[in-house]
């Protein structure tokens, strides 16, 4: 049955939203893997674990917002398989932050591509809820990497975690 609310919402936009939902859920999955890696008893960086747990929750929230948007626009939600993270452990906080930066850049590019083909309402939605936040996340992760390069591994990472505030 066709939606009564669907108006000026192209199939390409509808498919793009479904793809973005999958990517946001994948990002949530990756951040969850990071969180629970750093929560392990033999790693024990509690503040970093909490940071990545919060990031996982935020990415899942982004997916949920897109699910609601898809319904508001009269699109049909099509769930796809969520790929497992490519790794489940990291040799340093810096390495995890670098992977997170790469992931955020990928999510940002996907959002920019989605924005490019969007109608006015969808473009406004993406700008209001996603694009600025993505740029801020990329900058934050880059700053963390810079500081981790300054402090080095071992005791430096220990102190980074102790003083870490997200």
Phi and psi in radians as a Rosetta constraint file:
Dihedral C 1 N 2 CA 2 C 2 CIRCULARHARMONIC -1.312 0.35
Dihedral N 2 CA 2 C 2 N 3 CIRCULARHARMONIC 2.582 0.35
Dihedral C 2 N 3 CA 3 C 3 CIRCULARHARMONIC -1.306 0.35
Dihedral N 3 CA 3 C 3 N 4 CIRCULARHARMONIC 2.436 0.35
Dihedral C 3 N 4 CA 4 C 4 CIRCULARHARMONIC -1.361 0.35
Dihedral N 4 CA 4 C 4 N 5 CIRCULARHARMONIC -0.317 0.35
Dihedral C 4 N 5 CA 5 C 5 CIRCULARHARMONIC -1.659 0.35
Dihedral N 5 CA 5 C 5 N 6 CIRCULARHARMONIC -0.192 0.35
Dihedral C 5 N 6 CA 6 C 6 CIRCULARHARMONIC -1.213 0.35
Dihedral N 6 CA 6 C 6 N 7 CIRCULARHARMONIC 2.132 0.35
Dihedral C 6 N 7 CA 7 C 7 CIRCULARHARMONIC -2.629 0.35
Dihedral N 7 CA 7 C 7 N 8 CIRCULARHARMONIC 2.189 0.35
Dihedral C 7 N 8 CA 8 C 8 CIRCULARHARMONIC 0.953 0.35
Dihedral N 8 CA 8 C 8 N 9 CIRCULARHARMONIC 0.606 0.35
Dihedral C 8 N 9 CA 9 C 9 CIRCULARHARMONIC -2.063 0.35
Dihedral N 9 CA 9 C 9 N 10 CIRCULARHARMONIC 1.746 0.35
Dihedral C 9 N 10 CA 10 C 10 CIRCULARHARMONIC -1.203 0.35
Dihedral N 10 CA 10 C 10 N 11 CIRCULARHARMONIC 2.758 0.35
Dihedral C 10 N 11 CA 11 C 11 CIRCULARHARMONIC -1.060 0.35
Dihedral N 11 CA 11 C 11 N 12 CIRCULARHARMONIC -0.635 0.35
Dihedral C 11 N 12 CA 12 C 12 CIRCULARHARMONIC -1.112 0.35
Dihedral N 12 CA 12 C 12 N 13 CIRCULARHARMONIC -0.732 0.35
Dihedral C 12 N 13 CA 13 C 13 CIRCULARHARMONIC -1.158 0.35
Dihedral N 13 CA 13 C 13 N 14 CIRCULARHARMONIC -0.758 0.35
Dihedral C 13 N 14 CA 14 C 14 CIRCULARHARMONIC -1.044 0.35
Dihedral N 14 CA 14 C 14 N 15 CIRCULARHARMONIC -0.801 0.35
Dihedral C 14 N 15 CA 15 C 15 CIRCULARHARMONIC -1.143 0.35
Dihedral N 15 CA 15 C 15 N 16 CIRCULARHARMONIC -0.681 0.35
Dihedral C 15 N 16 CA 16 C 16 CIRCULARHARMONIC -1.101 0.35
Dihedral N 16 CA 16 C 16 N 17 CIRCULARHARMONIC -0.703 0.35
Dihedral C 16 N 17 CA 17 C 17 CIRCULARHARMONIC -1.102 0.35
Dihedral N 17 CA 17 C 17 N 18 CIRCULARHARMONIC -0.753 0.35
Dihedral C 17 N 18 CA 18 C 18 CIRCULARHARMONIC -1.075 0.35
Dihedral N 18 CA 18 C 18 N 19 CIRCULARHARMONIC -0.705 0.35
Dihedral C 18 N 19 CA 19 C 19 CIRCULARHARMONIC -1.140 0.35
Dihedral N 19 CA 19 C 19 N 20 CIRCULARHARMONIC -0.703 0.35
Dihedral C 19 N 20 CA 20 C 20 CIRCULARHARMONIC -1.151 0.35
Dihedral N 20 CA 20 C 20 N 21 CIRCULARHARMONIC -0.651 0.35
Dihedral C 20 N 21 CA 21 C 21 CIRCULARHARMONIC -1.000 0.35
Dihedral N 21 CA 21 C 21 N 22 CIRCULARHARMONIC -0.824 0.35
Dihedral C 21 N 22 CA 22 C 22 CIRCULARHARMONIC -1.068 0.35
Dihedral N 22 CA 22 C 22 N 23 CIRCULARHARMONIC -0.718 0.35
Dihedral C 22 N 23 CA 23 C 23 CIRCULARHARMONIC -1.169 0.35
Dihedral N 23 CA 23 C 23 N 24 CIRCULARHARMONIC -0.703 0.35
Dihedral C 23 N 24 CA 24 C 24 CIRCULARHARMONIC -1.118 0.35
Dihedral N 24 CA 24 C 24 N 25 CIRCULARHARMONIC -0.693 0.35
Dihedral C 24 N 25 CA 25 C 25 CIRCULARHARMONIC -1.194 0.35
Dihedral N 25 CA 25 C 25 N 26 CIRCULARHARMONIC -0.652 0.35
Dihedral C 25 N 26 CA 26 C 26 CIRCULARHARMONIC -1.078 0.35
Dihedral N 26 CA 26 C 26 N 27 CIRCULARHARMONIC -0.782 0.35
Dihedral C 26 N 27 CA 27 C 27 CIRCULARHARMONIC -1.053 0.35
Dihedral N 27 CA 27 C 27 N 28 CIRCULARHARMONIC -0.714 0.35
Dihedral C 27 N 28 CA 28 C 28 CIRCULARHARMONIC -1.051 0.35
Dihedral N 28 CA 28 C 28 N 29 CIRCULARHARMONIC -0.734 0.35
Dihedral C 28 N 29 CA 29 C 29 CIRCULARHARMONIC -1.106 0.35
Dihedral N 29 CA 29 C 29 N 30 CIRCULARHARMONIC -0.769 0.35
Dihedral C 29 N 30 CA 30 C 30 CIRCULARHARMONIC -1.106 0.35
Dihedral N 30 CA 30 C 30 N 31 CIRCULARHARMONIC -0.814 0.35
Dihedral C 30 N 31 CA 31 C 31 CIRCULARHARMONIC -1.129 0.35
Dihedral N 31 CA 31 C 31 N 32 CIRCULARHARMONIC -0.570 0.35
Dihedral C 31 N 32 CA 32 C 32 CIRCULARHARMONIC -1.140 0.35
Dihedral N 32 CA 32 C 32 N 33 CIRCULARHARMONIC -0.733 0.35
Dihedral C 32 N 33 CA 33 C 33 CIRCULARHARMONIC -1.055 0.35
Dihedral N 33 CA 33 C 33 N 34 CIRCULARHARMONIC -0.733 0.35
Dihedral C 33 N 34 CA 34 C 34 CIRCULARHARMONIC -1.105 0.35
Dihedral N 34 CA 34 C 34 N 35 CIRCULARHARMONIC -0.804 0.35
Dihedral C 34 N 35 CA 35 C 35 CIRCULARHARMONIC -0.996 0.35
Dihedral N 35 CA 35 C 35 N 36 CIRCULARHARMONIC -0.864 0.35
Dihedral C 35 N 36 CA 36 C 36 CIRCULARHARMONIC -1.359 0.35
Dihedral N 36 CA 36 C 36 N 37 CIRCULARHARMONIC -0.321 0.35
Dihedral C 36 N 37 CA 37 C 37 CIRCULARHARMONIC -1.153 0.35
Dihedral N 37 CA 37 C 37 N 38 CIRCULARHARMONIC -0.874 0.35
Dihedral C 37 N 38 CA 38 C 38 CIRCULARHARMONIC -1.276 0.35
Dihedral N 38 CA 38 C 38 N 39 CIRCULARHARMONIC -0.212 0.35
Dihedral C 38 N 39 CA 39 C 39 CIRCULARHARMONIC -1.529 0.35
Dihedral N 39 CA 39 C 39 N 40 CIRCULARHARMONIC -0.163 0.35
Dihedral C 39 N 40 CA 40 C 40 CIRCULARHARMONIC -1.049 0.35
Dihedral N 40 CA 40 C 40 N 41 CIRCULARHARMONIC 2.652 0.35
Dihedral C 40 N 41 CA 41 C 41 CIRCULARHARMONIC -1.137 0.35
Dihedral N 41 CA 41 C 41 N 42 CIRCULARHARMONIC -0.466 0.35
Dihedral C 41 N 42 CA 42 C 42 CIRCULARHARMONIC -1.634 0.35
Dihedral N 42 CA 42 C 42 N 43 CIRCULARHARMONIC 0.075 0.35
Dihedral C 42 N 43 CA 43 C 43 CIRCULARHARMONIC -2.053 0.35
Dihedral N 43 CA 43 C 43 N 44 CIRCULARHARMONIC -1.000 0.35
Dihedral C 43 N 44 CA 44 C 44 CIRCULARHARMONIC 0.993 0.35
Dihedral N 44 CA 44 C 44 N 45 CIRCULARHARMONIC 0.813 0.35
Dihedral C 44 N 45 CA 45 C 45 CIRCULARHARMONIC -1.817 0.35
Dihedral N 45 CA 45 C 45 N 46 CIRCULARHARMONIC 1.491 0.35
Dihedral C 45 N 46 CA 46 C 46 CIRCULARHARMONIC -1.119 0.35
Dihedral N 46 CA 46 C 46 N 47 CIRCULARHARMONIC -0.715 0.35
Dihedral C 46 N 47 CA 47 C 47 CIRCULARHARMONIC -1.245 0.35
Dihedral N 47 CA 47 C 47 N 48 CIRCULARHARMONIC -0.604 0.35
Dihedral C 47 N 48 CA 48 C 48 CIRCULARHARMONIC -1.206 0.35
Dihedral N 48 CA 48 C 48 N 49 CIRCULARHARMONIC -0.701 0.35
Dihedral C 48 N 49 CA 49 C 49 CIRCULARHARMONIC -1.023 0.35
Dihedral N 49 CA 49 C 49 N 50 CIRCULARHARMONIC -0.777 0.35
Dihedral C 49 N 50 CA 50 C 50 CIRCULARHARMONIC -1.137 0.35
Dihedral N 50 CA 50 C 50 N 51 CIRCULARHARMONIC -0.672 0.35
Dihedral C 50 N 51 CA 51 C 51 CIRCULARHARMONIC -1.047 0.35
Dihedral N 51 CA 51 C 51 N 52 CIRCULARHARMONIC -0.827 0.35
Dihedral C 51 N 52 CA 52 C 52 CIRCULARHARMONIC -1.264 0.35
Dihedral N 52 CA 52 C 52 N 53 CIRCULARHARMONIC -0.512 0.35
Dihedral C 52 N 53 CA 53 C 53 CIRCULARHARMONIC -1.128 0.35
Dihedral N 53 CA 53 C 53 N 54 CIRCULARHARMONIC -0.749 0.35
Dihedral C 53 N 54 CA 54 C 54 CIRCULARHARMONIC -1.091 0.35
Dihedral N 54 CA 54 C 54 N 55 CIRCULARHARMONIC -0.726 0.35
Dihedral C 54 N 55 CA 55 C 55 CIRCULARHARMONIC -1.091 0.35
Dihedral N 55 CA 55 C 55 N 56 CIRCULARHARMONIC -0.700 0.35
Dihedral C 55 N 56 CA 56 C 56 CIRCULARHARMONIC -1.071 0.35
Dihedral N 56 CA 56 C 56 N 57 CIRCULARHARMONIC -0.807 0.35
Dihedral C 56 N 57 CA 57 C 57 CIRCULARHARMONIC -1.088 0.35
Dihedral N 57 CA 57 C 57 N 58 CIRCULARHARMONIC -0.699 0.35
Dihedral C 57 N 58 CA 58 C 58 CIRCULARHARMONIC -1.132 0.35
Dihedral N 58 CA 58 C 58 N 59 CIRCULARHARMONIC -0.727 0.35
Dihedral C 58 N 59 CA 59 C 59 CIRCULARHARMONIC -1.154 0.35
Dihedral N 59 CA 59 C 59 N 60 CIRCULARHARMONIC -0.695 0.35
Dihedral C 59 N 60 CA 60 C 60 CIRCULARHARMONIC -1.114 0.35
Dihedral N 60 CA 60 C 60 N 61 CIRCULARHARMONIC -0.656 0.35
Dihedral C 60 N 61 CA 61 C 61 CIRCULARHARMONIC -1.097 0.35
Dihedral N 61 CA 61 C 61 N 62 CIRCULARHARMONIC -0.668 0.35
Dihedral C 61 N 62 CA 62 C 62 CIRCULARHARMONIC -1.090 0.35
Dihedral N 62 CA 62 C 62 N 63 CIRCULARHARMONIC -0.728 0.35
Dihedral C 62 N 63 CA 63 C 63 CIRCULARHARMONIC -1.100 0.35
Dihedral N 63 CA 63 C 63 N 64 CIRCULARHARMONIC -0.756 0.35
Dihedral C 63 N 64 CA 64 C 64 CIRCULARHARMONIC -1.109 0.35
Dihedral N 64 CA 64 C 64 N 65 CIRCULARHARMONIC -0.666 0.35
Dihedral C 64 N 65 CA 65 C 65 CIRCULARHARMONIC -1.125 0.35
Dihedral N 65 CA 65 C 65 N 66 CIRCULARHARMONIC -0.686 0.35
Dihedral C 65 N 66 CA 66 C 66 CIRCULARHARMONIC -1.190 0.35
Dihedral N 66 CA 66 C 66 N 67 CIRCULARHARMONIC -0.606 0.35
Dihedral C 66 N 67 CA 67 C 67 CIRCULARHARMONIC -1.085 0.35
Dihedral N 67 CA 67 C 67 N 68 CIRCULARHARMONIC -0.784 0.35
Dihedral C 67 N 68 CA 68 C 68 CIRCULARHARMONIC -1.105 0.35
Dihedral N 68 CA 68 C 68 N 69 CIRCULARHARMONIC -0.750 0.35
Dihedral C 68 N 69 CA 69 C 69 CIRCULARHARMONIC -1.036 0.35
Dihedral N 69 CA 69 C 69 N 70 CIRCULARHARMONIC -0.787 0.35
Dihedral C 69 N 70 CA 70 C 70 CIRCULARHARMONIC -1.004 0.35
Dihedral N 70 CA 70 C 70 N 71 CIRCULARHARMONIC -0.765 0.35
Dihedral C 70 N 71 CA 71 C 71 CIRCULARHARMONIC -1.175 0.35
Dihedral N 71 CA 71 C 71 N 72 CIRCULARHARMONIC -0.695 0.35
Dihedral C 71 N 72 CA 72 C 72 CIRCULARHARMONIC -1.078 0.35
Dihedral N 72 CA 72 C 72 N 73 CIRCULARHARMONIC -0.622 0.35
Dihedral C 72 N 73 CA 73 C 73 CIRCULARHARMONIC -1.507 0.35
Dihedral N 73 CA 73 C 73 N 74 CIRCULARHARMONIC -0.058 0.35
Dihedral C 73 N 74 CA 74 C 74 CIRCULARHARMONIC 1.485 0.35
Dihedral N 74 CA 74 C 74 N 75 CIRCULARHARMONIC 0.211 0.35
Dihedral C 74 N 75 CA 75 C 75 CIRCULARHARMONIC -1.364 0.35
Dihedral N 75 CA 75 C 75 N 76 CIRCULARHARMONIC 2.923 0.35
Dihedral C 75 N 76 CA 76 C 76 CIRCULARHARMONIC -1.897 0.35
Dihedral N 76 CA 76 C 76 N 77 CIRCULARHARMONIC 2.281 0.35
Dihedral C 76 N 77 CA 77 C 77 CIRCULARHARMONIC -1.397 0.35
Dihedral N 77 CA 77 C 77 N 78 CIRCULARHARMONIC 2.244 0.35
Dihedral C 77 N 78 CA 78 C 78 CIRCULARHARMONIC -2.177 0.35
Dihedral N 78 CA 78 C 78 N 79 CIRCULARHARMONIC 1.916 0.35
Dihedral C 78 N 79 CA 79 C 79 CIRCULARHARMONIC -1.407 0.35
Dihedral N 79 CA 79 C 79 N 80 CIRCULARHARMONIC 2.543 0.35
Dihedral C 79 N 80 CA 80 C 80 CIRCULARHARMONIC -2.208 0.35
Dihedral N 80 CA 80 C 80 N 81 CIRCULARHARMONIC 2.881 0.35
Dihedral C 80 N 81 CA 81 C 81 CIRCULARHARMONIC -1.079 0.35
Dihedral N 81 CA 81 C 81 N 82 CIRCULARHARMONIC 2.449 0.35
Dihedral C 81 N 82 CA 82 C 82 CIRCULARHARMONIC -1.723 0.35
Dihedral N 82 CA 82 C 82 N 83 CIRCULARHARMONIC 2.070 0.35
Dihedral C 82 N 83 CA 83 C 83 CIRCULARHARMONIC -1.159 0.35
Dihedral N 83 CA 83 C 83 N 84 CIRCULARHARMONIC 2.489 0.35
Dihedral C 83 N 84 CA 84 C 84 CIRCULARHARMONIC -1.180 0.35
Dihedral N 84 CA 84 C 84 N 85 CIRCULARHARMONIC 2.594 0.35
Dihedral C 84 N 85 CA 85 C 85 CIRCULARHARMONIC -0.979 0.35
Dihedral N 85 CA 85 C 85 N 86 CIRCULARHARMONIC 2.592 0.35
Dihedral C 85 N 86 CA 86 C 86 CIRCULARHARMONIC -1.250 0.35
Dihedral N 86 CA 86 C 86 N 87 CIRCULARHARMONIC -0.287 0.35
Dihedral C 86 N 87 CA 87 C 87 CIRCULARHARMONIC -2.529 0.35
Dihedral N 87 CA 87 C 87 N 88 CIRCULARHARMONIC 2.800 0.35
Dihedral C 87 N 88 CA 88 C 88 CIRCULARHARMONIC -2.207 0.35
Dihedral N 88 CA 88 C 88 N 89 CIRCULARHARMONIC 0.076 0.35
Dihedral C 88 N 89 CA 89 C 89 CIRCULARHARMONIC -2.585 0.35
Dihedral N 89 CA 89 C 89 N 90 CIRCULARHARMONIC 2.723 0.35
Dihedral C 89 N 90 CA 90 C 90 CIRCULARHARMONIC -2.320 0.35
Dihedral N 90 CA 90 C 90 N 91 CIRCULARHARMONIC 2.534 0.35
Dihedral C 90 N 91 CA 91 C 91 CIRCULARHARMONIC -1.472 0.35
Dihedral N 91 CA 91 C 91 N 92 CIRCULARHARMONIC -0.145 0.35
Dihedral C 91 N 92 CA 92 C 92 CIRCULARHARMONIC -2.828 0.35
Dihedral N 92 CA 92 C 92 N 93 CIRCULARHARMONIC 2.836 0.35
Dihedral C 92 N 93 CA 93 C 93 CIRCULARHARMONIC -1.102 0.35
Dihedral N 93 CA 93 C 93 N 94 CIRCULARHARMONIC -0.716 0.35
Dihedral C 93 N 94 CA 94 C 94 CIRCULARHARMONIC -1.024 0.35
Dihedral N 94 CA 94 C 94 N 95 CIRCULARHARMONIC -0.766 0.35
Dihedral C 94 N 95 CA 95 C 95 CIRCULARHARMONIC -1.073 0.35
Dihedral N 95 CA 95 C 95 N 96 CIRCULARHARMONIC -0.736 0.35
Dihedral C 95 N 96 CA 96 C 96 CIRCULARHARMONIC -1.134 0.35
Dihedral N 96 CA 96 C 96 N 97 CIRCULARHARMONIC -0.729 0.35
Dihedral C 96 N 97 CA 97 C 97 CIRCULARHARMONIC -1.117 0.35
Dihedral N 97 CA 97 C 97 N 98 CIRCULARHARMONIC -0.658 0.35
Dihedral C 97 N 98 CA 98 C 98 CIRCULARHARMONIC -1.131 0.35
Dihedral N 98 CA 98 C 98 N 99 CIRCULARHARMONIC -0.740 0.35
Dihedral C 98 N 99 CA 99 C 99 CIRCULARHARMONIC -1.111 0.35
Dihedral N 99 CA 99 C 99 N 100 CIRCULARHARMONIC -0.693 0.35
Dihedral C 99 N 100 CA 100 C 100 CIRCULARHARMONIC -1.127 0.35
Dihedral N 100 CA 100 C 100 N 101 CIRCULARHARMONIC -0.710 0.35
Dihedral C 100 N 101 CA 101 C 101 CIRCULARHARMONIC -1.080 0.35
Dihedral N 101 CA 101 C 101 N 102 CIRCULARHARMONIC -0.784 0.35
Dihedral C 101 N 102 CA 102 C 102 CIRCULARHARMONIC -1.059 0.35
Dihedral N 102 CA 102 C 102 N 103 CIRCULARHARMONIC -0.728 0.35
Dihedral C 102 N 103 CA 103 C 103 CIRCULARHARMONIC -1.118 0.35
Dihedral N 103 CA 103 C 103 N 104 CIRCULARHARMONIC -0.800 0.35
Dihedral C 103 N 104 CA 104 C 104 CIRCULARHARMONIC -1.115 0.35
Dihedral N 104 CA 104 C 104 N 105 CIRCULARHARMONIC -0.627 0.35
Dihedral C 104 N 105 CA 105 C 105 CIRCULARHARMONIC -1.149 0.35
Dihedral N 105 CA 105 C 105 N 106 CIRCULARHARMONIC -0.675 0.35
Dihedral C 105 N 106 CA 106 C 106 CIRCULARHARMONIC -1.139 0.35
Dihedral N 106 CA 106 C 106 N 107 CIRCULARHARMONIC -0.788 0.35
Dihedral C 106 N 107 CA 107 C 107 CIRCULARHARMONIC -1.089 0.35
Dihedral N 107 CA 107 C 107 N 108 CIRCULARHARMONIC -0.743 0.35
Dihedral C 107 N 108 CA 108 C 108 CIRCULARHARMONIC -1.078 0.35
Dihedral N 108 CA 108 C 108 N 109 CIRCULARHARMONIC -0.786 0.35
Dihedral C 108 N 109 CA 109 C 109 CIRCULARHARMONIC -1.096 0.35
Dihedral N 109 CA 109 C 109 N 110 CIRCULARHARMONIC -0.685 0.35
Dihedral C 109 N 110 CA 110 C 110 CIRCULARHARMONIC -1.098 0.35
Dihedral N 110 CA 110 C 110 N 111 CIRCULARHARMONIC -0.725 0.35
Dihedral C 110 N 111 CA 111 C 111 CIRCULARHARMONIC -1.139 0.35
Dihedral N 111 CA 111 C 111 N 112 CIRCULARHARMONIC -0.710 0.35
Dihedral C 111 N 112 CA 112 C 112 CIRCULARHARMONIC -1.101 0.35
Dihedral N 112 CA 112 C 112 N 113 CIRCULARHARMONIC -0.696 0.35
Dihedral C 112 N 113 CA 113 C 113 CIRCULARHARMONIC -1.130 0.35
Dihedral N 113 CA 113 C 113 N 114 CIRCULARHARMONIC -0.722 0.35
Dihedral C 113 N 114 CA 114 C 114 CIRCULARHARMONIC -1.120 0.35
Dihedral N 114 CA 114 C 114 N 115 CIRCULARHARMONIC -0.718 0.35
Dihedral C 114 N 115 CA 115 C 115 CIRCULARHARMONIC -1.097 0.35
Dihedral N 115 CA 115 C 115 N 116 CIRCULARHARMONIC -0.658 0.35
Dihedral C 115 N 116 CA 116 C 116 CIRCULARHARMONIC -1.028 0.35
Dihedral N 116 CA 116 C 116 N 117 CIRCULARHARMONIC -0.638 0.35
Dihedral C 116 N 117 CA 117 C 117 CIRCULARHARMONIC -1.733 0.35
Dihedral N 117 CA 117 C 117 N 118 CIRCULARHARMONIC 0.192 0.35
Dihedral C 117 N 118 CA 118 C 118 CIRCULARHARMONIC -1.473 0.35
Dihedral N 118 CA 118 C 118 N 119 CIRCULARHARMONIC 2.648 0.35
Dihedral C 118 N 119 CA 119 C 119 CIRCULARHARMONIC -1.344 0.35
Dihedral N 119 CA 119 C 119 N 120 CIRCULARHARMONIC 3.099 0.35
Dihedral C 119 N 120 CA 120 C 120 CIRCULARHARMONIC -1.049 0.35
Dihedral N 120 CA 120 C 120 N 121 CIRCULARHARMONIC -0.754 0.35
Dihedral C 120 N 121 CA 121 C 121 CIRCULARHARMONIC -1.181 0.35
Dihedral N 121 CA 121 C 121 N 122 CIRCULARHARMONIC -0.753 0.35
Dihedral C 121 N 122 CA 122 C 122 CIRCULARHARMONIC -1.174 0.35
Dihedral N 122 CA 122 C 122 N 123 CIRCULARHARMONIC -0.690 0.35
Dihedral C 122 N 123 CA 123 C 123 CIRCULARHARMONIC -1.057 0.35
Dihedral N 123 CA 123 C 123 N 124 CIRCULARHARMONIC -0.761 0.35
Dihedral C 123 N 124 CA 124 C 124 CIRCULARHARMONIC -1.082 0.35
Dihedral N 124 CA 124 C 124 N 125 CIRCULARHARMONIC -0.753 0.35
Dihedral C 124 N 125 CA 125 C 125 CIRCULARHARMONIC -1.041 0.35
Dihedral N 125 CA 125 C 125 N 126 CIRCULARHARMONIC -0.831 0.35
Dihedral C 125 N 126 CA 126 C 126 CIRCULARHARMONIC -1.129 0.35
Dihedral N 126 CA 126 C 126 N 127 CIRCULARHARMONIC -0.703 0.35
Dihedral C 126 N 127 CA 127 C 127 CIRCULARHARMONIC -1.147 0.35
Dihedral N 127 CA 127 C 127 N 128 CIRCULARHARMONIC -0.721 0.35
Dihedral C 127 N 128 CA 128 C 128 CIRCULARHARMONIC -1.255 0.35
Dihedral N 128 CA 128 C 128 N 129 CIRCULARHARMONIC -0.580 0.35
Dihedral C 128 N 129 CA 129 C 129 CIRCULARHARMONIC -1.946 0.35
Dihedral N 129 CA 129 C 129 N 130 CIRCULARHARMONIC -0.263 0.35
Dihedral C 129 N 130 CA 130 C 130 CIRCULARHARMONIC -2.297 0.35
Dihedral N 130 CA 130 C 130 N 131 CIRCULARHARMONIC -0.869 0.35
Dihedral C 130 N 131 CA 131 C 131 CIRCULARHARMONIC -1.106 0.35
Dihedral N 131 CA 131 C 131 N 132 CIRCULARHARMONIC -0.826 0.35
Dihedral C 131 N 132 CA 132 C 132 CIRCULARHARMONIC -1.138 0.35
Dihedral N 132 CA 132 C 132 N 133 CIRCULARHARMONIC -0.717 0.35
Dihedral C 132 N 133 CA 133 C 133 CIRCULARHARMONIC -1.057 0.35
Dihedral N 133 CA 133 C 133 N 134 CIRCULARHARMONIC -0.661 0.35
Dihedral C 133 N 134 CA 134 C 134 CIRCULARHARMONIC -1.124 0.35
Dihedral N 134 CA 134 C 134 N 135 CIRCULARHARMONIC -0.790 0.35
Dihedral C 134 N 135 CA 135 C 135 CIRCULARHARMONIC -1.080 0.35
Dihedral N 135 CA 135 C 135 N 136 CIRCULARHARMONIC -0.719 0.35
Dihedral C 135 N 136 CA 136 C 136 CIRCULARHARMONIC -1.129 0.35
Dihedral N 136 CA 136 C 136 N 137 CIRCULARHARMONIC -0.695 0.35
Dihedral C 136 N 137 CA 137 C 137 CIRCULARHARMONIC -1.153 0.35
Dihedral N 137 CA 137 C 137 N 138 CIRCULARHARMONIC -0.711 0.35
Dihedral C 137 N 138 CA 138 C 138 CIRCULARHARMONIC -1.081 0.35
Dihedral N 138 CA 138 C 138 N 139 CIRCULARHARMONIC -0.766 0.35
Dihedral C 138 N 139 CA 139 C 139 CIRCULARHARMONIC -1.129 0.35
Dihedral N 139 CA 139 C 139 N 140 CIRCULARHARMONIC -0.763 0.35
Dihedral C 139 N 140 CA 140 C 140 CIRCULARHARMONIC -1.057 0.35
Dihedral N 140 CA 140 C 140 N 141 CIRCULARHARMONIC -0.814 0.35
Dihedral C 140 N 141 CA 141 C 141 CIRCULARHARMONIC -1.113 0.35
Dihedral N 141 CA 141 C 141 N 142 CIRCULARHARMONIC -0.707 0.35
Dihedral C 141 N 142 CA 142 C 142 CIRCULARHARMONIC -1.074 0.35
Dihedral N 142 CA 142 C 142 N 143 CIRCULARHARMONIC -0.724 0.35
Dihedral C 142 N 143 CA 143 C 143 CIRCULARHARMONIC -1.080 0.35
Dihedral N 143 CA 143 C 143 N 144 CIRCULARHARMONIC -0.738 0.35
Dihedral C 143 N 144 CA 144 C 144 CIRCULARHARMONIC -1.082 0.35
Dihedral N 144 CA 144 C 144 N 145 CIRCULARHARMONIC -0.749 0.35
Dihedral C 144 N 145 CA 145 C 145 CIRCULARHARMONIC -1.076 0.35
Dihedral N 145 CA 145 C 145 N 146 CIRCULARHARMONIC -0.767 0.35
Dihedral C 145 N 146 CA 146 C 146 CIRCULARHARMONIC -1.014 0.35
Dihedral N 146 CA 146 C 146 N 147 CIRCULARHARMONIC -0.806 0.35
Dihedral C 146 N 147 CA 147 C 147 CIRCULARHARMONIC -1.176 0.35
Dihedral N 147 CA 147 C 147 N 148 CIRCULARHARMONIC -0.626 0.35
Dihedral C 147 N 148 CA 148 C 148 CIRCULARHARMONIC -1.181 0.35
Dihedral N 148 CA 148 C 148 N 149 CIRCULARHARMONIC -0.597 0.35
Dihedral C 148 N 149 CA 149 C 149 CIRCULARHARMONIC -1.123 0.35
Dihedral N 149 CA 149 C 149 N 150 CIRCULARHARMONIC -0.611 0.35
Dihedral C 149 N 150 CA 150 C 150 CIRCULARHARMONIC -1.187 0.35
Dihedral N 150 CA 150 C 150 N 151 CIRCULARHARMONIC -0.748 0.35
Dihedral C 150 N 151 CA 151 C 151 CIRCULARHARMONIC -1.504 0.35
Dihedral N 151 CA 151 C 151 N 152 CIRCULARHARMONIC -0.389 0.35
Dihedral C 151 N 152 CA 152 C 152 CIRCULARHARMONIC 1.308 0.35
Dihedral N 152 CA 152 C 152 N 153 CIRCULARHARMONIC -3.064 0.35
Dihedral C 152 N 153 CA 153 C 153 CIRCULARHARMONIC -1.465 0.35
Dihedral N 153 CA 153 C 153 N 154 CIRCULARHARMONIC -2.948 0.35
Dihedral C 153 N 154 CA 154 C 154 CIRCULARHARMONIC 1.054 0.35
Dihedral N 154 CA 154 C 154 N 155 CIRCULARHARMONIC -2.108 0.35
Dihedral C 154 N 155 CA 155 C 155 CIRCULARHARMONIC -1.073 0.35
Dihedral N 155 CA 155 C 155 N 156 CIRCULARHARMONIC -0.590 0.35
Dihedral C 155 N 156 CA 156 C 156 CIRCULARHARMONIC -1.047 0.35
Dihedral N 156 CA 156 C 156 N 157 CIRCULARHARMONIC -0.793 0.35
Dihedral C 156 N 157 CA 157 C 157 CIRCULARHARMONIC -1.151 0.35
Dihedral N 157 CA 157 C 157 N 158 CIRCULARHARMONIC -0.674 0.35
Dihedral C 157 N 158 CA 158 C 158 CIRCULARHARMONIC -1.027 0.35
Dihedral N 158 CA 158 C 158 N 159 CIRCULARHARMONIC -0.808 0.35
Dihedral C 158 N 159 CA 159 C 159 CIRCULARHARMONIC -1.200 0.35
Dihedral N 159 CA 159 C 159 N 160 CIRCULARHARMONIC -0.650 0.35
Dihedral C 159 N 160 CA 160 C 160 CIRCULARHARMONIC -1.018 0.35
Dihedral N 160 CA 160 C 160 N 161 CIRCULARHARMONIC -0.814 0.35
Dihedral C 160 N 161 CA 161 C 161 CIRCULARHARMONIC -1.129 0.35
Dihedral N 161 CA 161 C 161 N 162 CIRCULARHARMONIC -0.724 0.35
Dihedral C 161 N 162 CA 162 C 162 CIRCULARHARMONIC -1.091 0.35
Dihedral N 162 CA 162 C 162 N 163 CIRCULARHARMONIC -0.663 0.35
Dihedral C 162 N 163 CA 163 C 163 CIRCULARHARMONIC -1.653 0.35
Dihedral N 163 CA 163 C 163 N 164 CIRCULARHARMONIC -0.041 0.35
Dihedral C 163 N 164 CA 164 C 164 CIRCULARHARMONIC -1.159 0.35
Dihedral N 164 CA 164 C 164 N 165 CIRCULARHARMONIC 2.328 0.35
Dihedral C 164 N 165 CA 165 C 165 CIRCULARHARMONIC -2.340 0.35
Dihedral N 165 CA 165 C 165 N 166 CIRCULARHARMONIC 2.221 0.35
